[in-house]
Amino acid sequence: MSRATAVRAFLALVILAVSGWLVAARPARLGLDLRGGTQIVLETRDGELAKATAKTTDDALEVLRRRVDELGVAEPTLARSGERRIIVELPGVTDPKEAVDVIGRTAQLTFRPVLGIAPQQPDPTPAPSGTPTPAPSESPTPAPNGTPTPAPAGTPAPDTSTSPGTAPGSSGGELVLPDESGQRLRLGPAALSGQQIKGAEGQPGQFGGWQVTINFAGAGERAWQQLTGKAACAPAGDPTRRVAIVLDDKVISSPQVEQTVACDVGITGGSTVITGSFGKEEAKDLALLVRAGALPVPVEVIEQRTVGPTLGKAAIEASAQAAVIGLIATILFIVAVYRIVGGLAAVALVAYGLISYAALLALGATLTLPGLAGFVLAIGMAVDANVLVFERAREEYAGGKRTLRTAIRGGFANAWSAIIDSNITTLLAAGLLFFLASGPVRGFGVTLSIGVVVSMFTALVLTRVLAEVTLKQGWLAKRPGWSGLGNVGWVRRTLERKNPDLMGRGRLWIAVAAVAVVLAVAGIAVRGLNFGVEFTGGRLVEYSTSQRISVDQARTAVTGAGLSQAVVNESGDGNISVRAGGFDDTGEQKVRDALANAGAGTVERLRDEQVGPSLGDELRRKALIALTIALAAQLAYLAFRFRWQWSAAAVLGMAHDVLILVGIFAWLGKPVDGVFLAALLTVIGYSVNDSVVVFDRVRELVGAAKKERRDRRPTFAQLANTACLQTVPRTVNTGMGALFILIALAVLGGESLLDFALALLIGVIAGTYSSVFVATPLAVTFENRPGGLGAVLGRPGTTRGRTLTRTPDATSEPAAAETAETAATVVESPTGAAGRTTGKATAVKRKRPRR
């Protein structure tokens, strides 16, 4: 074993051992659909700065969503109920006290000037805002711990005639609150609010304890400078030289402005440090609240309870069986196609599943049923890197390599660029979705990133170690067919025999794609999209029953009443809640009757409310922005690695796949919900990945063609056609691995996974088709325009250039185009049309016919 192989083996063993320990020691966090969790009902009320309305409640919901994300609770559900209520569902949270303490706090953070000291009163209750207070005491008191740290000076003094940071709606009155030591302070109107803060972080202080660093944004920088500049005009020790930082009507710090700060200049730099008697948890909680944003209106917890899973035991077991059957079918297919190295790839796939699952556990991700189905699908798609390597190794062995071991090394070397480029484009999209989006879209970015990184590790490290150790065995060298690399496979042999000219009909394929896109857009325009309850909101009805029934029975009854897409779950006290869109009074009566007929006995309606969308406007807007930027980043990367013509063709092919998928769902009337969104994002990654593999082979062929004499170069269309034929075996084998799992999920997974599996089936088929019949013909069209590779390679429609087919027999009649004095052909490697282009070229000279 070489030193490099030993290092790879040691690294693989360490990662597998750590992953196994994580899986054994750390329990999974299951989502609401699998395990249930906690439901918290909040109600907004009028605040100092705003009234509780539907608009401010929606704004509060988005702030709460950010707080839940900060808590690390993945896949939460938040929706507005009625005008002023917010329903928060936290999967897997059985002790919600900490969550309630954090998400239920108003976190109205303000920065106020200190006007003086108020006389002590027996009643420490703060006076309401706007109430006049007695004159302050003249005796100065030392400022408590917590001095603002000034940023470097140098900013010109601002115009203090206006105060852009004044909190909206301030009445100009005073507020009396005790400071950290209990001394009552007279505070002026808020000069800054939490909405003008860009970020906050809890950090250890320089002299022990903890502190919170705050960065201001926009007008907040100028307002902070004005506030501290005005306070700096007071003499040292005067109470008015202090600035009070108030969180939810409580002074958390009232530091004195340092003497180094000049009057009417203030602290510049847009940041400050809050110090005080903070513990670690207090500092981090404060930073979390400030970072997530202040609630526009106060909220009050009016209900808190545990809820059961939205999916029944039967649905979960059926989905698990489908996943296992699909995965076993994929492994058997890979072993049948690639034999011994296919078995090694199957071992790597099992390791992929273990490592990916351990990574999700380490991150504390919440696992939902669609998420687990996507995870199983990722295992099927992770075979792609192994298939790329094996196909290139087959070419190396058929091309004259002496040993299986050197062939597999050549396979890894030749497949490296395709694997890297395809995975980097996916990682670009996943990373941008994580940093720019929120909610389930952000969670998808995390899962996708883990899948890509682990797939590369298992294929390039683990599979390589296993293959190099196995293929050096002497008995296997005598039986190369057993290895799976000794023959090129029936798909490749069929393509060699027929040698179809796919790019010769490029315009036809583009026309077919255009017609398909028009039909898809027509479906969207005519039928419209059936947005699910996550996007549109709907109605929530809770029932009490005299006889307890399972959630499986309740779901079956609700589905039979015509609400197949309803969210049904059971609360801790045995009540049944139904949430659905298009839930009118007639449908509600049918649901009640269906529950009674299912054995629930007397069914009474406890609660009936309209709920808003759980995927709100802000989440959708962020998702669209993140997706747009991700596509632009992919476009730029592909243009850098390949050519802009190919990059544009790949993105257009992906757009074709997306429109086809959305159009089919529109024509079928299928729901467009959060599960569909996850499937759509998966299709986008798959489509671009497939096109990159084809274009990587085109780049290789173009590089080889440029080294030949100009009059013997093939056309770009010929090279693109050869690249498609050479990558079809990889595409077929990878697609079959995914299709086995998706068909099993669609047939056996039940209603809960049918639409998810259907969306991915459509996406995988469309992505496989578009990489060859849409993206590649578009690239050929772009390159044949002025400035394209058509000017460098052979010209279409001329006799110049060679064809990538077998040399004609000596007895065959010369074609009319070969009556020129010299015509060039190519003698190929033994793999024929699917082989590499490094064969020896020969000039076949023919005499001119005598006149």
Secondary structure, 3 states (H helix, E strand, C coil): CCHHHHHHHHHHHHHHHHHHHHHHHCCCEECCCCCCEEEEEEEECCCCCCCCCHHHHHHHHHHHHHHHHHHCCCCCEEEEECCCEEEEEEECCCCCHHHHHHHCCCCCEEEEEEEEECCCCCCCCCECCCCCCCCCECCCCCCCCCCCCCCCCCCCCCCCCCCCCCCCCCCCCCEEEECCCCCEEEECCCCEEHHHEEEEEEEECCCCCEEEEEEECCHHHHHHHHHHHHHCCCCCCCHHHEEEEEECCCEEECCECCCCCCCCCCCCCCEEEEEEEECHHHHHHHHHHHHHCCCCCCEEEEEEEEECCCCCHHHHHHHHHHHHHHHHHHHHHHHHHHHHHHHHHHHHHHHHHHHHHHHHHHHCCEECHHHHHHHHHHHHHCHHHHHHHHHHHHHHHHCCCCCHHHHHHHHHHHHHHHHHHHHHHHHHHHHHHHHHCCHHHHHHHHHHHHHHHHHHHHHHHHHHHHHHHHHCCHHHHCCHHHHCCCCCCHHHHHHHHHCCCCHHHHHHHHHHHHHHHHHHHHHHHHHCCEECHHHHCEEEEEEEECCCCCHHHHHHHHHHCCCCCCEEEEECCCCEEEEECCCCHHHHHHHHHHHHHHHHCCEEEEEEEEECCCCCHHHHHHHHHHHHHHHHHHHHHHHHHCCHHHHHHHHHHHHHHHHHHHHHHHHHCCEECHHHHHHHHHHHHHHHHHHHHHHHHHHHHHHHHHCCCHHHCCEHHHHHHHHHHHHHHHHHHHHHHHHHHHHHHHHHCCHHHHHHHHHHHHHHHHHHHHHHHHHHHHHHHHHCCCCCHHHCCECCCCCCCCCCCCCCCCCCCCCHHHCCCEEEEECCCCCHHHCCCCCCEEEEECCCCCC
